[in-house]
């Protein structure tokens, strides 16, 4: 399966893993996702069975800096587009 890390603000792909031998269960354990609550899981990760891709939302360096510099941007929702 594939694992894609995508920035939740700008949709930039931060990183990608390709592990043909991993199951979804393996990926969740190895990536530390098994400890997420059901709400966090539904918010941060999604799995596409057709393409066997697990998408994990994260925050890229650029957006991290932008948010740290301008925390008020978060109030607006999705202002970085
Ligand atoms: Zn970003």
PDB file of the backbone (N, CA, C, O) and the ligand in Angstrom, with CONECT records:
HET     ZN  A 101       1
ATOM      1  N   UNK A   1       0.836  -1.190   0.000  1.00  0.00           N
ATOM      2  CA  UNK A   1       0.000   0.000   0.000  1.00  0.00           C
ATOM      3  C   UNK A   1       0.877   1.249   0.000  1.00  0.00           C
ATOM      4  O   UNK A   1       2.077   1.202   0.272  1.00  0.00           O
ATOM      5  N   UNK A   2       0.243   2.336  -0.309  1.00  0.00           N
ATOM      6  CA  UNK A   2       0.899   3.627  -0.314  1.00  0.00           C
ATOM      7  C   UNK A   2       0.411   4.452   0.872  1.00  0.00           C
ATOM      8  O   UNK A   2      -0.738   4.345   1.300  1.00  0.00           O
ATOM      9  N   UNK A   3       1.314   5.272   1.385  1.00  0.00           N
ATOM     10  CA  UNK A   3       0.937   6.219   2.427  1.00  0.00           C
ATOM     11  C   UNK A   3       1.345   7.605   1.944  1.00  0.00           C
ATOM     12  O   UNK A   3       2.514   7.844   1.641  1.00  0.00           O
ATOM     13  N   UNK A   4       0.388   8.509   1.873  1.00  0.00           N
ATOM     14  CA  UNK A   4       0.672   9.876   1.451  1.00  0.00           C
ATOM     15  C   UNK A   4       0.435  10.817   2.614  1.00  0.00           C
ATOM     16  O   UNK A   4      -0.601  10.765   3.277  1.00  0.00           O
ATOM     17  N   UNK A   5       1.402  11.668   2.849  1.00  0.00           N
ATOM     18  CA  UNK A   5       1.228  12.734   3.836  1.00  0.00           C
ATOM     19  C   UNK A   5       0.922  14.025   3.088  1.00  0.00           C
ATOM     20  O   UNK A   5       1.708  14.485   2.260  1.00  0.00           O
ATOM     21  N   UNK A   6      -0.221  14.592   3.394  1.00  0.00           N
ATOM     22  CA  UNK A   6      -0.676  15.771   2.664  1.00  0.00           C
ATOM     23  C   UNK A   6      -0.959  16.888   3.655  1.00  0.00           C
ATOM     24  O   UNK A   6      -1.561  16.664   4.705  1.00  0.00           O
ATOM     25  N   UNK A   7      -0.520  18.094   3.310  1.00  0.00           N
ATOM     26  CA  UNK A   7      -0.772  19.238   4.176  1.00  0.00           C
ATOM     27  C   UNK A   7      -2.263  19.534   4.208  1.00  0.00           C
ATOM     28  O   UNK A   7      -2.909  19.622   3.164  1.00  0.00           O
ATOM     29  N   UNK A   8      -2.800  19.685   5.399  1.00  0.00           N
ATOM     30  CA  UNK A   8      -4.240  19.910   5.508  1.00  0.00           C
ATOM     31  C   UNK A   8      -4.629  21.313   5.088  1.00  0.00           C
ATOM     32  O   UNK A   8      -5.805  21.577   4.839  1.00  0.00           O
ATOM     33  N   UNK A   9      -3.673  22.213   5.005  1.00  0.00           N
ATOM     34  CA  UNK A   9      -4.009  23.587   4.644  1.00  0.00           C
ATOM     35  C   UNK A   9      -3.871  23.840   3.150  1.00  0.00           C
ATOM     36  O   UNK A   9      -4.755  24.435   2.534  1.00  0.00           O
ATOM     37  N   UNK A  10      -2.765  23.392   2.566  1.00  0.00           N
ATOM     38  CA  UNK A  10      -2.524  23.743   1.160  1.00  0.00           C
ATOM     39  C   UNK A  10      -2.540  22.524   0.240  1.00  0.00           C
ATOM     40  O   UNK A  10      -2.332  22.663  -0.966  1.00  0.00           O
ATOM     41  N   UNK A  11      -2.785  21.324   0.792  1.00  0.00           N
ATOM     42  CA  UNK A  11      -2.845  20.095  -0.007  1.00  0.00           C
ATOM     43  C   UNK A  11      -1.528  19.727  -0.660  1.00  0.00           C
ATOM     44  O   UNK A  11      -1.500  18.888  -1.561  1.00  0.00           O
ATOM     45  N   UNK A  12      -0.445  20.334  -0.226  1.00  0.00           N
ATOM     46  CA  UNK A  12       0.876  19.965  -0.729  1.00  0.00           C
ATOM     47  C   UNK A  12       1.234  18.577  -0.205  1.00  0.00           C
ATOM     48  O   UNK A  12       1.028  18.290   0.974  1.00  0.00           O
ATOM     49  N   UNK A  13       1.771  17.711  -1.073  1.00  0.00           N
ATOM     50  CA  UNK A  13       2.197  16.402  -0.608  1.00  0.00           C
ATOM     51  C   UNK A  13       3.549  16.524   0.085  1.00  0.00           C
ATOM     52  O   UNK A  13       4.548  16.887  -0.536  1.00  0.00           O
ATOM     53  N   UNK A  14       3.566  16.221   1.356  1.00  0.00           N
ATOM     54  CA  UNK A  14       4.773  16.386   2.164  1.00  0.00           C
ATOM     55  C   UNK A  14       5.685  15.178   2.026  1.00  0.00           C
ATOM     56  O   UNK A  14       6.908  15.318   2.025  1.00  0.00           O
ATOM     57  N   UNK A  15       5.102  14.002   1.909  1.00  0.00           N
ATOM     58  CA  UNK A  15       5.922  12.799   1.792  1.00  0.00           C
ATOM     59  C   UNK A  15       5.068  11.617   1.393  1.00  0.00           C
ATOM     60  O   UNK A  15       3.842  11.644   1.499  1.00  0.00           O
ATOM     61  N   UNK A  16       5.742  10.578   0.931  1.00  0.00           N
ATOM     62  CA  UNK A  16       5.002   9.406   0.477  1.00  0.00           C
ATOM     63  C   UNK A  16       5.817   8.155   0.770  1.00  0.00           C
ATOM     64  O   UNK A  16       7.033   8.131   0.583  1.00  0.00           O
ATOM     65  N   UNK A  17       5.130   7.122   1.231  1.00  0.00           N
ATOM     66  CA  UNK A  17       5.757   5.823   1.443  1.00  0.00           C
ATOM     67  C   UNK A  17       5.097   4.833   0.503  1.00  0.00           C
ATOM     68  O   UNK A  17       3.896   4.916   0.248  1.00  0.00           O
ATOM     69  N   UNK A  18       5.875   3.903  -0.008  1.00  0.00           N
ATOM     70  CA  UNK A  18       5.302   2.835  -0.813  1.00  0.00           C
ATOM     71  C   UNK A  18       5.764   1.507  -0.225  1.00  0.00           C
ATOM     72  O   UNK A  18       6.917   1.113  -0.397  1.00  0.00           O
ATOM     73  N   UNK A  19       4.881   0.836   0.455  1.00  0.00           N
ATOM     74  CA  UNK A  19       5.211  -0.407   1.165  1.00  0.00           C
ATOM     75  C   UNK A  19       4.250  -1.501   0.716  1.00  0.00           C
ATOM     76  O   UNK A  19       3.207  -1.719   1.334  1.00  0.00           O
ATOM     77  N   UNK A  20       4.614  -2.187  -0.369  1.00  0.00           N
ATOM     78  CA  UNK A  20       3.690  -3.180  -0.925  1.00  0.00           C
ATOM     79  C   UNK A  20       3.330  -4.280   0.059  1.00  0.00           C
ATOM     80  O   UNK A  20       2.282  -4.914  -0.063  1.00  0.00           O
ATOM     81  N   UNK A  21       4.206  -4.506   1.040  1.00  0.00           N
ATOM     82  CA  UNK A  21       3.956  -5.608   1.965  1.00  0.00           C
ATOM     83  C   UNK A  21       3.113  -5.194   3.171  1.00  0.00           C
ATOM     84  O   UNK A  21       2.749  -6.041   3.986  1.00  0.00           O
ATOM     85  N   UNK A  22       2.803  -3.923   3.291  1.00  0.00           N
ATOM     86  CA  UNK A  22       2.035  -3.472   4.458  1.00  0.00           C
ATOM     87  C   UNK A  22       0.546  -3.643   4.232  1.00  0.00           C
ATOM     88  O   UNK A  22       0.036  -3.397   3.139  1.00  0.00           O
ATOM     89  N   UNK A  23      -0.137  -4.063   5.271  1.00  0.00           N
ATOM     90  CA  UNK A  23      -1.590  -3.968   5.286  1.00  0.00           C
ATOM     91  C   UNK A  23      -1.958  -2.658   5.965  1.00  0.00           C
ATOM     92  O   UNK A  23      -1.102  -1.972   6.524  1.00  0.00           O
ATOM     93  N   UNK A  24      -3.232  -2.322   5.910  1.00  0.00           N
ATOM     94  CA  UNK A  24      -3.684  -1.113   6.586  1.00  0.00           C
ATOM     95  C   UNK A  24      -3.373  -1.205   8.080  1.00  0.00           C
ATOM     96  O   UNK A  24      -2.984  -0.223   8.713  1.00  0.00           O
ATOM     97  N   UNK A  25      -3.551  -2.388   8.618  1.00  0.00           N
ATOM     98  CA  UNK A  25      -3.273  -2.600  10.038  1.00  0.00           C
ATOM     99  C   UNK A  25      -1.794  -2.334  10.340  1.00  0.00           C
ATOM    100  O   UNK A  25      -1.468  -1.648  11.309  1.00  0.00           O
ATOM    101  N   UNK A  26      -0.910  -2.876   9.513  1.00  0.00           N
ATOM    102  CA  UNK A  26       0.540  -2.638   9.701  1.00  0.00           C
ATOM    103  C   UNK A  26       0.836  -1.152   9.694  1.00  0.00           C
ATOM    104  O   UNK A  26       1.552  -0.643  10.556  1.00  0.00           O
ATOM    105  N   UNK A  27       0.277  -0.466   8.714  1.00  0.00           N
ATOM    106  CA  UNK A  27       0.571   0.954   8.551  1.00  0.00           C
ATOM    107  C   UNK A  27       0.125   1.729   9.781  1.00  0.00           C
ATOM    108  O   UNK A  27       0.840   2.603  10.268  1.00  0.00           O
ATOM    109  N   UNK A  28      -1.062   1.403  10.278  1.00  0.00           N
ATOM    110  CA  UNK A  28      -1.568   2.138  11.429  1.00  0.00           C
ATOM    111  C   UNK A  28      -0.669   1.952  12.634  1.00  0.00           C
ATOM    112  O   UNK A  28      -0.426   2.891  13.392  1.00  0.00           O
ATOM    113  N   UNK A  29      -0.176   0.736  12.807  1.00  0.00           N
ATOM    114  CA  UNK A  29       0.699   0.491  13.951  1.00  0.00           C
ATOM    115  C   UNK A  29       2.061   1.128  13.746  1.00  0.00           C
ATOM    116  O   UNK A  29       2.587   1.778  14.649  1.00  0.00           O
ATOM    117  N   UNK A  30       2.630   0.947  12.572  1.00  0.00           N
ATOM    118  CA  UNK A  30       3.988   1.441  12.356  1.00  0.00           C
ATOM    119  C   UNK A  30       4.058   2.951  12.343  1.00  0.00           C
ATOM    120  O   UNK A  30       5.079   3.528  12.717  1.00  0.00           O
ATOM    121  N   UNK A  31       3.001   3.589  11.924  1.00  0.00           N
ATOM    122  CA  UNK A  31       3.004   5.049  11.842  1.00  0.00           C
ATOM    123  C   UNK A  31       2.445   5.690  13.105  1.00  0.00           C
ATOM    124  O   UNK A  31       2.342   6.913  13.197  1.00  0.00           O
ATOM    125  N   UNK A  32       2.084   4.859  14.076  1.00  0.00           N
ATOM    126  CA  UNK A  32       1.585   5.408  15.330  1.00  0.00           C
ATOM    127  C   UNK A  32       0.161   5.907  15.249  1.00  0.00           C
ATOM    128  O   UNK A  32      -0.274   6.687  16.097  1.00  0.00           O
ATOM    129  N   UNK A  33      -0.573   5.465  14.234  1.00  0.00           N
ATOM    130  CA  UNK A  33      -1.942   5.954  14.058  1.00  0.00           C
ATOM    131  C   UNK A  33      -2.933   5.195  14.917  1.00  0.00           C
ATOM    132  O   UNK A  33      -4.068   5.632  15.110  1.00  0.00           O
ATOM    133  N   UNK A  34      -2.499   4.057  15.430  1.00  0.00           N
ATOM    134  CA  UNK A  34      -3.418   3.226  16.203  1.00  0.00           C
ATOM    135  C   UNK A  34      -3.823   3.895  17.504  1.00  0.00           C
ATOM    136  O   UNK A  34      -4.835   3.533  18.105  1.00  0.00           O
ATOM    137  N   UNK A  35      -3.035   4.872  17.941  1.00  0.00           N
ATOM    138  CA  UNK A  35      -3.350   5.525  19.205  1.00  0.00           C
ATOM    139  C   UNK A  35      -4.305   6.701  19.033  1.00  0.00           C
ATOM    140  O   UNK A  35      -4.728   7.303  20.019  1.00  0.00           O
ATOM    141  N   UNK A  36      -4.647   7.033  17.792  1.00  0.00           N
ATOM    142  CA  UNK A  36      -5.584   8.138  17.577  1.00  0.00           C
ATOM    143  C   UNK A  36      -6.991   7.742  18.025  1.00  0.00           C
ATOM    144  O   UNK A  36      -7.379   6.577  17.945  1.00  0.00           O
ATOM    145  N   UNK A  37      -7.723   8.707  18.482  1.00  0.00           N
ATOM    146  CA  UNK A  37      -9.131   8.450  18.822  1.00  0.00           C
ATOM    147  C   UNK A  37      -9.925   8.336  17.523  1.00  0.00           C
ATOM    148  O   UNK A  37      -9.459   8.781  16.473  1.00  0.00           O
ATOM    149  N   UNK A  38     -11.114   7.748  17.582  1.00  0.00           N
ATOM    150  CA  UNK A  38     -11.932   7.640  16.359  1.00  0.00           C
ATOM    151  C   UNK A  38     -12.178   8.990  15.696  1.00  0.00           C
ATOM    152  O   UNK A  38     -12.196   9.086  14.469  1.00  0.00           O
ATOM    153  N   UNK A  39     -12.367  10.028  16.497  1.00  0.00           N
ATOM    154  CA  UNK A  39     -12.595  11.356  15.934  1.00  0.00           C
ATOM    155  C   UNK A  39     -11.337  11.844  15.227  1.00  0.00           C
ATOM    156  O   UNK A  39     -11.405  12.379  14.120  1.00  0.00           O
ATOM    157  N   UNK A  40     -10.188  11.656  15.873  1.00  0.00           N
ATOM    158  CA  UNK A  40      -8.927  12.079  15.243  1.00  0.00           C
ATOM    159  C   UNK A  40      -8.674  11.302  13.965  1.00  0.00           C
ATOM    160  O   UNK A  40      -8.217  11.857  12.965  1.00  0.00           O
ATOM    161  N   UNK A  41      -8.973  10.023  14.007  1.00  0.00           N
ATOM    162  CA  UNK A  41      -8.769   9.205  12.798  1.00  0.00           C
ATOM    163  C   UNK A  41      -9.608   9.723  11.642  1.00  0.00           C
ATOM    164  O   UNK A  41      -9.119   9.867  10.521  1.00  0.00           O
ATOM    165  N   UNK A  42     -10.871  10.002  11.922  1.00  0.00           N
ATOM    166  CA  UNK A  42     -11.737  10.445  10.825  1.00  0.00           C
ATOM    167  C   UNK A  42     -11.295  11.817  10.322  1.00  0.00           C
ATOM    168  O   UNK A  42     -11.535  12.170   9.167  1.00  0.00           O
ATOM    169  N   UNK A  43     -10.651  12.582  11.192  1.00  0.00           N
ATOM    170  CA  UNK A  43     -10.234  13.919  10.797  1.00  0.00           C
ATOM    171  C   UNK A  43      -8.898  13.900  10.055  1.00  0.00           C
ATOM    172  O   UNK A  43      -8.691  14.674   9.120  1.00  0.00           O
ATOM    173  N   UNK A  44      -7.995  13.014  10.476  1.00  0.00           N
ATOM    174  CA  UNK A  44      -6.617  13.093   9.998  1.00  0.00           C
ATOM    175  C   UNK A  44      -6.248  12.055   8.949  1.00  0.00           C
ATOM    176  O   UNK A  44      -5.335  12.285   8.156  1.00  0.00           O
ATOM    177  N   UNK A  45      -6.930  10.929   8.925  1.00  0.00           N
ATOM    178  CA  UNK A  45      -6.517   9.900   7.965  1.00  0.00           C
ATOM    179  C   UNK A  45      -7.716   9.378   7.178  1.00  0.00           C
ATOM    180  O   UNK A  45      -8.844   9.346   7.670  1.00  0.00           O
ATOM    181  N   UNK A  46      -7.440   8.977   5.962  1.00  0.00           N
ATOM    182  CA  UNK A  46      -8.483   8.341   5.161  1.00  0.00           C
ATOM    183  C   UNK A  46      -7.821   7.287   4.292  1.00  0.00           C
ATOM    184  O   UNK A  46      -6.650   7.407   3.930  1.00  0.00           O
ATOM    185  N   UNK A  47      -8.577   6.261   3.966  1.00  0.00           N
ATOM    186  CA  UNK A  47      -8.015   5.153   3.208  1.00  0.00           C
ATOM    187  C   UNK A  47      -8.849   4.919   1.963  1.00  0.00           C
ATOM    188  O   UNK A  47     -10.070   4.775   2.025  1.00  0.00           O
ATOM    189  N   UNK A  48      -8.158   4.882   0.823  1.00  0.00           N
ATOM    190  CA  UNK A  48      -8.828   4.620  -0.443  1.00  0.00           C
ATOM    191  C   UNK A  48      -8.538   3.178  -0.839  1.00  0.00           C
ATOM    192  O   UNK A  48      -7.413   2.841  -1.205  1.00  0.00           O
ATOM    193  N   UNK A  49      -9.551   2.337  -0.763  1.00  0.00           N
ATOM    194  CA  UNK A  49      -9.320   0.922  -1.038  1.00  0.00           C
ATOM    195  C   UNK A  49      -8.963   0.675  -2.487  1.00  0.00           C
ATOM    196  O   UNK A  49      -8.169  -0.217  -2.787  1.00  0.00           O
ATOM    197  N   UNK A  50      -9.538   1.448  -3.386  1.00  0.00           N
ATOM    198  CA  UNK A  50      -9.273   1.243  -4.808  1.00  0.00           C
ATOM    199  C   UNK A  50      -7.805   1.389  -5.153  1.00  0.00           C
ATOM    200  O   UNK A  50      -7.242   0.566  -5.875  1.00  0.00           O
ATOM    201  N   UNK A  51      -7.183   2.443  -4.634  1.00  0.00           N
ATOM    202  CA  UNK A  51      -5.774   2.691  -4.939  1.00  0.00           C
ATOM    203  C   UNK A  51      -4.864   2.226  -3.811  1.00  0.00           C
ATOM    204  O   UNK A  51      -3.648   2.408  -3.876  1.00  0.00           O
ATOM    205  N   UNK A  52      -5.451   1.622  -2.770  1.00  0.00           N
ATOM    206  CA  UNK A  52      -4.679   1.165  -1.612  1.00  0.00           C
ATOM    207  C   UNK A  52      -3.787   2.264  -1.083  1.00  0.00           C
ATOM    208  O   UNK A  52      -2.613   2.039  -0.789  1.00  0.00           O
ATOM    209  N   UNK A  53      -4.342   3.438  -0.965  1.00  0.00           N
ATOM    210  CA  UNK A  53      -3.578   4.576  -0.482  1.00  0.00           C
ATOM    211  C   UNK A  53      -4.165   5.095   0.820  1.00  0.00           C
ATOM    212  O   UNK A  53      -5.355   5.395   0.919  1.00  0.00           O
ATOM    213  N   UNK A  54      -3.301   5.190   1.801  1.00  0.00           N
ATOM    214  CA  UNK A  54      -3.680   5.796   3.072  1.00  0.00           C
ATOM    215  C   UNK A  54      -3.209   7.249   3.035  1.00  0.00           C
ATOM    216  O   UNK A  54      -2.021   7.518   2.858  1.00  0.00           O
ATOM    217  N   UNK A  55      -4.136   8.171   3.201  1.00  0.00           N
ATOM    218  CA  UNK A  55      -3.780   9.581   3.197  1.00  0.00           C
ATOM    219  C   UNK A  55      -3.795  10.090   4.626  1.00  0.00           C
ATOM    220  O   UNK A  55      -4.793   9.975   5.337  1.00  0.00           O
ATOM    221  N   UNK A  56      -2.664  10.656   5.031  1.00  0.00           N
ATOM    222  CA  UNK A  56      -2.531  11.182   6.379  1.00  0.00           C
ATOM    223  C   UNK A  56      -2.366  12.687   6.274  1.00  0.00           C
ATOM    224  O   UNK A  56      -1.446  13.175   5.618  1.00  0.00           O
ATOM    225  N   UNK A  57      -3.255  13.416   6.918  1.00  0.00           N
ATOM    226  CA  UNK A  57      -3.133  14.865   6.871  1.00  0.00           C
ATOM    227  C   UNK A  57      -2.098  15.321   7.882  1.00  0.00           C
ATOM    228  O   UNK A  57      -2.020  14.812   8.999  1.00  0.00           O
ATOM    229  N   UNK A  58      -1.307  16.293   7.460  1.00  0.00           N
ATOM    230  CA  UNK A  58      -0.295  16.853   8.330  1.00  0.00           C
ATOM    231  C   UNK A  58      -0.221  18.337   8.017  1.00  0.00           C
ATOM    232  O   UNK A  58      -1.096  18.870   7.334  1.00  0.00           O
ATOM    233  N   UNK A  59       0.795  18.999   8.500  1.00  0.00           N
ATOM    234  CA  UNK A  59       0.974  20.413   8.196  1.00  0.00           C
ATOM    235  C   UNK A  59       2.385  20.581   7.649  1.00  0.00           C
ATOM    236  O   UNK A  59       3.354  20.203   8.308  1.00  0.00           O
ATOM    237  N   UNK A  60       2.508  21.141   6.456  1.00  0.00           N
ATOM    238  CA  UNK A  60       3.828  21.280   5.847  1.00  0.00           C
ATOM    239  C   UNK A  60       4.611  22.401   6.549  1.00  0.00           C
ATOM    240  O   UNK A  60       4.045  23.200   7.295  1.00  0.00           O
ATOM    241  N   UNK A  61       5.916  22.439   6.292  1.00  0.00           N
ATOM    242  CA  UNK A  61       6.773  23.429   6.957  1.00  0.00           C
ATOM    243  C   UNK A  61       6.290  24.847   6.682  1.00  0.00           C
ATOM    244  O   UNK A  61       6.276  25.707   7.562  1.00  0.00           O
ATOM    245  N   UNK A  62       5.895  25.060   5.428  1.00  0.00           N
ATOM    246  CA  UNK A  62       5.496  26.408   5.034  1.00  0.00           C
ATOM    247  C   UNK A  62       4.282  26.866   5.822  1.00  0.00           C
ATOM    248  O   UNK A  62       4.256  27.972   6.363  1.00  0.00           O
ATOM    249  N   UNK A  63       3.269  25.994   5.881  1.00  0.00           N
ATOM    250  CA  UNK A  63       2.047  26.359   6.604  1.00  0.00           C
ATOM    251  C   UNK A  63       2.310  26.427   8.103  1.00  0.00           C
ATOM    252  O   UNK A  63       1.736  27.260   8.805  1.00  0.00           O
ATOM    253  N   UNK A  64       3.178  25.549   8.586  1.00  0.00           N
ATOM    254  CA  UNK A  64       3.515  25.602  10.005  1.00  0.00           C
ATOM    255  C   UNK A  64       4.075  26.979  10.343  1.00  0.00           C
ATOM    256  O   UNK A  64       3.681  27.597  11.333  1.00  0.00           O
ATOM    257  N   UNK A  65       4.995  27.450   9.512  1.00  0.00           N
ATOM    258  CA  UNK A  65       5.587  28.762   9.757  1.00  0.00           C
ATOM    259  C   UNK A  65       4.546  29.865   9.638  1.00  0.00           C
ATOM    260  O   UNK A  65       4.516  30.803  10.435  1.00  0.00           O
ATOM    261  N   UNK A  66       3.701  29.736   8.638  1.00  0.00           N
ATOM    262  CA  UNK A  66       2.670  30.761   8.424  1.00  0.00           C
ATOM    263  C   UNK A  66       1.742  30.840   9.626  1.00  0.00           C
ATOM    264  O   UNK A  66       1.372  31.928  10.068  1.00  0.00           O
ATOM    265  N   UNK A  67       1.369  29.680  10.151  1.00  0.00           N
ATOM    266  CA  UNK A  67       0.450  29.659  11.288  1.00  0.00           C
ATOM    267  C   UNK A  67       1.132  30.204  12.542  1.00  0.00           C
ATOM    268  O   UNK A  67       0.514  30.899  13.348  1.00  0.00           O
ATOM    269  N   UNK A  68       2.414  29.878  12.693  1.00  0.00           N
ATOM    270  CA  UNK A  68       3.134  30.385  13.860  1.00  0.00           C
ATOM    271  C   UNK A  68       3.303  31.895  13.774  1.00  0.00           C
ATOM    272  O   UNK A  68       3.231  32.603  14.779  1.00  0.00           O
ATOM    273  N   UNK A  69       3.527  32.368  12.571  1.00  0.00           N
ATOM    274  CA  UNK A  69       3.731  33.803  12.393  1.00  0.00           C
ATOM    275  C   UNK A  69       2.411  34.562  12.462  1.00  0.00           C
ATOM    276  O   UNK A  69       2.345  35.683  12.966  1.00  0.00           O
ATOM    277  N   UNK A  70       1.360  33.926  11.943  1.00  0.00           N
ATOM    278  CA  UNK A  70       0.049  34.592  11.875  1.00  0.00           C
ATOM    279  C   UNK A  70      -1.028  33.663  12.412  1.00  0.00           C
ATOM    280  O   UNK A  70      -1.850  33.158  11.647  1.00  0.00           O
ATOM    281  N   UNK A  71      -1.031  33.432  13.723  1.00  0.00           N
ATOM    282  CA  UNK A  71      -2.018  32.486  14.289  1.00  0.00           C
ATOM    283  C   UNK A  71      -3.449  32.891  13.987  1.00  0.00           C
ATOM    284  O   UNK A  71      -4.346  32.048  13.995  1.00  0.00           O
ATOM    285  N   UNK A  72      -3.673  34.160  13.725  1.00  0.00           N
ATOM    286  CA  UNK A  72      -5.037  34.615  13.456  1.00  0.00           C
ATOM    287  C   UNK A  72      -5.572  34.041  12.147  1.00  0.00           C
ATOM    288  O   UNK A  72      -6.781  34.038  11.913  1.00  0.00           O
ATOM    289  N   UNK A  73      -4.661  33.551  11.287  1.00  0.00           N
ATOM    290  CA  UNK A  73      -5.111  32.961  10.025  1.00  0.00           C
ATOM    291  C   UNK A  73      -6.012  31.760  10.266  1.00  0.00           C
ATOM    292  O   UNK A  73      -6.923  31.494   9.482  1.00  0.00           O
ATOM    293  N   UNK A  74      -5.761  31.037  11.347  1.00  0.00           N
ATOM    294  CA  UNK A  74      -6.535  29.832  11.619  1.00  0.00           C
ATOM    295  C   UNK A  74      -8.004  30.164  11.855  1.00  0.00           C
ATOM    296  O   UNK A  74      -8.892  29.358  11.575  1.00  0.00           O
ATOM    297  N   UNK A  75      -8.236  31.333  12.361  1.00  0.00           N
ATOM    298  CA  UNK A  75      -9.614  31.724  12.668  1.00  0.00           C
ATOM    299  C   UNK A  75     -10.433  31.809  11.387  1.00  0.00           C
ATOM    300  O   UNK A  75     -11.640  31.565  11.382  1.00  0.00           O
ATOM    301  N   UNK A  76      -9.757  32.158  10.313  1.00  0.00           N
ATOM    302  CA  UNK A  76     -10.452  32.371   9.052  1.00  0.00           C
ATOM    303  C   UNK A  76     -10.815  31.064   8.369  1.00  0.00           C
ATOM    304  O   UNK A  76     -11.578  31.068   7.403  1.00  0.00           O
ATOM    305  N   UNK A  77     -10.291  29.956   8.845  1.00  0.00           N
ATOM    306  CA  UNK A  77     -10.627  28.676   8.218  1.00  0.00           C
ATOM    307  C   UNK A  77      -9.527  28.211   7.314  1.00  0.00           C
ATOM    308  O   UNK A  77      -8.624  27.499   7.754  1.00  0.00           O
ATOM    309  N   UNK A  78      -9.575  28.587   6.079  1.00  0.00           N
ATOM    310  CA  UNK A  78      -8.584  28.098   5.126  1.00  0.00           C
ATOM    311  C   UNK A  78      -8.095  29.255   4.260  1.00  0.00           C
ATOM    312  O   UNK A  78      -8.416  29.325   3.074  1.00  0.00           O
ATOM    313  N   UNK A  79      -7.326  30.152   4.847  1.00  0.00           N
ATOM    314  CA  UNK A  79      -7.003  31.406   4.167  1.00  0.00           C
ATOM    315  C   UNK A  79      -5.752  31.299   3.289  1.00  0.00           C
ATOM    316  O   UNK A  79      -5.396  32.267   2.616  1.00  0.00           O
ATOM    317  N   UNK A  80      -5.092  30.168   3.282  1.00  0.00           N
ATOM    318  CA  UNK A  80      -3.787  30.115   2.619  1.00  0.00           C
ATOM    319  C   UNK A  80      -3.904  29.743   1.161  1.00  0.00           C
ATOM    320  O   UNK A  80      -2.905  29.710   0.442  1.00  0.00           O
ATOM    321  N   UNK A  81      -5.084  29.470   0.728  1.00  0.00           N
ATOM    322  CA  UNK A  81      -5.260  29.105  -0.682  1.00  0.00           C
ATOM    323  C   UNK A  81      -5.071  30.342  -1.560  1.00  0.00           C
ATOM    324  O   UNK A  81      -5.178  30.253  -2.783  1.00  0.00           O
TER     325      UNK A  81
HETATM  326 ZN    ZN A 101       0.858  23.532   3.599  1.00  0.00          ZN
END
